[in-house]
Amino acid sequence: MTQDQFYLLSGENPTIPSAECLAILESLNIPYRAEKYEQVLILNTEEESCLQIAERAAMVHRCCVLLAKCEAEFDQIICAVQEIDFERHVSNQDTFAVRVKRVKTHSPKLNSPLLEKEIGKIIHKKVGIKANLKNPNKLFFGVITEGIFLFGISVQESKRKTLSLRKAKFRPFFTPSSMNPHLARVMVNLSRAHPKGIFFDPFCGAGGILIEAGLVGCKIIGSDLDIKMVRGAEKNLKHFQLEECNMIMSDAKHLPINRVDSIATDPPYGGSASTKGTSPEKLIASFIKEITEITGSIGYICMGVPLTIDLSEKIRETGLRMIEKHLIQVHRSLTRQIIVLRK
């Protein structure tokens, strides 16, 4: 059974959060229809999708069942809320609270605290349940964005906060170039990694991306040309109880693997020491050619590449298609492209 849902997204990147949600659904072969607004994604999809996205997504704050959508005008919001059949969603034993979130500076004339108060009055009058602002068992949630107001019941907060517990400083093996766990999880999700599929990171480094793929439920394979990295990644995976993994010391230009279902990786591009004397451009180009031989017919590859490296011609030569590109400002002199390729 399908339902309308909306998701409050992280504001740290303009394109990745909604793309991540859709990629999670695609990895599970769940159909959907989508509308995108700033920091909000509306989906019509299967009921259980809320919980699945909340469990996996790194750039989602909250998942809600959509009860009303209208223009962000006070009178229209009150009318829309009054038309909701709240008895379908609460019982006499429930308590509730109302929260309204404004995305950035949208609709500045709307008073969020006043909306919370007036909507709370309507709910209490219609169904008679008590408010509990500290610990309600039903949270009604509204979002103001791009001239619209969305209102619904919060189903689940995402587990993005738990990702911080896996920061590089909390791992037994650490390198300064270790990717933060939020971006690592995003890349796993953008690769459409299936929980039971075979996932591969051919430039695994300290294993940050492998950790997130393993925690999603993938069968994981990692390789690196540096034996120190291979051993360090093994320690980190063991630390997070992900011991069922295959780690290989291997050159990504000549991979000893026949087939995988999805790939996410961040090739080295910091200098000759990390690329063993091969220029980053040549290394990444050779790798792209190599991976066309090991992914299945619907395999996805998610890869981090500096904006200064143009791979469009090499990608065309291999027959791969670039289906997504997202930009992340790492620091003043480095913008990383997160690209998603598919056969």
N, C-alpha and C positions, 0 to 999 in steps of 0.2 A: 504494500500500500504506500502511495506517495503522499507527501505533504509539503507545504511551503515552509521554508526555514530561512533564517538569516543569521549571518556570522559577523561579529565585530572583529575586525582584522587589526593586526599591528600596523602602525603608521611608519615603520622604519624603512619601508621601501614601497614605491608606488605600484609596482606590478607583481612582485613575487607572492605576496600573501594570497591573493585570489587564485593565481596560477597554481600554487601549492595545493589548495583545497580541491581544485578540479583534477589535478594530477592524482591525488589520493583516490578519488572516485574512479578515475580511469584505470588505476592499477587494480582495482577490485571489480572492474567491469560493471559498475553501477551507473545506469543512465541518469541524466539530469538535464534541466534547463536552467540557465543562469542569467542574472542581471547584476551588473557591477556598478557600484557607487564608491565614492571615496571612503576607504576603510570599512566598507560593508559589501558583503556578497549575499545576494538572495538566490536561493536554490529551490527548485521543485524536484524532489528526489525521494528515495526510500526513507522511511522513518528512522531506521537505524544509522543512517549516514551521519547524523549529529554526533553520536557517540564515537563512530569510527574516525571522523575528522578530528574531534577533540582529543582522541587518544594519540593521533599521529602528528598533527600539525605543529609546526614550530612558530608560525606567525599568525595564530588565531587566539583571540582572547576569550570569546564566549560564543556559544551556539544556542540559538533560540528557535522555538516554533513560532512562526509568524501568525499573528492574530489580526493585525490591521496595518494598512499602509495608506497614507494620505499626504496631502501637501503639508508643509511645516508651518501651518497657521493655527493659532491657539483654538479658535472656534471649531475648525475642521477636525483637529485632534480630539477634542472633547466629544464631538458628534460620533466620530469613528469608534472611540472607546465605549460609548454608551450602547452601540449596536452589537458589541461582543456578547456572546452567550457564555458568561463566565461559569455557569453551573456545569458546563461540560468539562471544565478544567480544574475545579476545586471541589473539596468536600467540606462538610461542617467542621471537621476537626483540623482543617488546615489553618495556618497563619500565613501572612503575606507581607511583602514589602514591594515598593515600586522604586526603580532607579531609572533615571533618564541621563543618557550620555550624549554630549554634543561633540561631533567630530570637528576638531580645530575651531574655526570661527563661523561655521555655517549658521544661518538664521539667528543672528545675535540678539534680535528683539525677543525671541522666545526665552522665557524665564524657566529654567529647568527645575529648580526647587518648587516653584508654583505648580508646574505640570505634575510633578510627583504627588503633591498634596491633593490636587483636584482629581487626578486619576485614582488615587487611594480612596477618596470619598465615594467615587462612583462604584468601585469594587465592593467596598463595605456595604453600601446601600443595596446593591443588587444581590449579593450572596450572604451578607451578614458575618463574614469571617473577620477575625481580628488581625490587626496589624502587629507585626513584630519586626522592628527595624534592625535588630542585631542578629537574630537567628531564625529567619522565616523558613518554612519548608516549601513555599512557593514564591519565587522571585519573578515579578513582572518587570520587563526590561524594555526601555524605549531608546531609540537612537535617532538623532537629528543629523542629517547629512545631505548636501546638495539639493536643498529645497524640499526634501521629503522627510516624513516621520514614519519610522517603523516601530511596531509594538508587538510584543509577544511574551511567551513564558520562557525563561532561561532553563535549558535542559542540562547544560554541562559547561563548566569552565574548562578551558583547555589545560593540558598538562605541561605547557611551555615552561612554567616555573621550575619544573624538575630538571630541565635541560641544564640549568646553571650548576647543578650538582655534578655535572660531568665536564666542567671546564678543565682546560689543560693542567692547571695548577693542582687539581685534585687527583691527577693520574700518577702512577708510579714512574712513567717515562714521559719526559717533557721536552719539547723543542720550541724555540721562539716562534717558529713558523706554523705551529699547530693551529688548525682551523677551529673556530669557536663552535660549540655543539649545535647552536641554533642554525647556523648556515650549513653545517654538515647534515643535519636532519632535513633541511629544505632540499638539499641536493639529492638525498636519497629519495625523497618524495617526488621530486621533479623527474627522476629517472623511472617513475612508475614501478618501483620495486614492489613485487607481490610478496606477501608474508611467507609464502612457501617456495618462492623462486630462488634462483641462483644469482647472487649479487657479487660484483667484482669491482675492486678498486686497484688498478694497476700501478698507481703511484701512491701507495698507502701511507707513506711516512709513518707518523706515530699512531695511526689507526683511528683517527677521529671519525671519519666517514664510515669505516667498518663497524665501529661501535654502534652508531645509530642504525645502520642496516641490520645488525644482529638483533638489536632491541625491538625492531619492527617485526622480526621473526624470520628474516631471510637466512638462507644458507650462504655463508660468506666466504669469499676467496680474496686474499690480498697479496700483492707482490710489490717489491721495490728492488732497485738495483743495489741499494746500500744494506748490507747485512745487519748493521747496527739498527737501522730502522725496522727491519723485519723482526728482530729480537725484541725491540722496544714495543712494537705494536702487539706482539704476542703477550707481553707483560700487561699492557693496558687492557687487552681483551679478557685476559684471565681475571683482572681486577674487577671487571663488570660481569663476571661469570659467563663469559662467551668463549668457552674453551673449544667448542666444536667448530673450528674454523681451519681453513687450509691456507697456510702462509708460505710464499715462495720467494726466493731471491731470484729475480728475473729482470731482464732488459725489456722495457715496454715496447721496444721496436721489434722484438722477436718473442712473442708471448707463447708459453708452452701450454695453452689452453684451447680446447676445441669449441666449447659453446658455453655461453652464459645468457641469462634472461635480461639483466639490466646492469648498467655501469654508471657509477658516479665517481668522479675523480678530480683532483686539483693538481695538475702537473707542475713541476718546479719551473720557475721562471725568474729566480732571484739572482742568477749568476752562474759562472762556470763550475763552482764547487758543488752546487745542487744538481746540475745537469751533467756532470762528469765530462765536461769539455765540449758537449754538443750545444749548439745555440738553442735557446728555447723554441724559436720558430721551427727549426729542423726537427727537433725532438717531438713537438706536438704534431707536426705534419706527418711524420713517420708513424706516430701512434694512431692517428686517425685512419691511415691506410690499413694498419694492422687490425684494428678493431672491427672493420667491416667483415672480416673473415670469421669472427667468433660470436657475434650476436645473432640471435634468431631473426626470423623474418619480421617480427614486430618488436624487436628489441629497441630500447631507448638508451641513449648515452647522454648524461648530464656532465658538463665539464666547465671548470673555471679557467678563463683565459684573460690575460691583460688586454685592455682595449687597444693597445698599440699593436697587437698582433692580428692581422687580417687573415682569416682562414677560409674565406668564402670560396676562393678558387679551388683549394685543396678539398673542401667538402664536396663541391660539385663533381670533382674528378672521381671521387669514391662512390658516387651515387647516393650518398646520404642526403637527407633534407634537414635544414635547420627549421624547427617548428616553433622555437621560442628563443628570445634573447632578453636578458635582464641585466641592468647595470647596477653595480654596487661601488660606492666611493670608499675605498679602503683607507687612503690618506691622500694628501694633496697631490702626490706624484703618481698614484696608482689607482686606476679604476678597473675593477674586475668585471668581466663579462661572464655571466652564467648562461651558457648556451645548452640547448637540448636538441639532440640530433635523433633522427629515426631513418631506418631504411625505407 
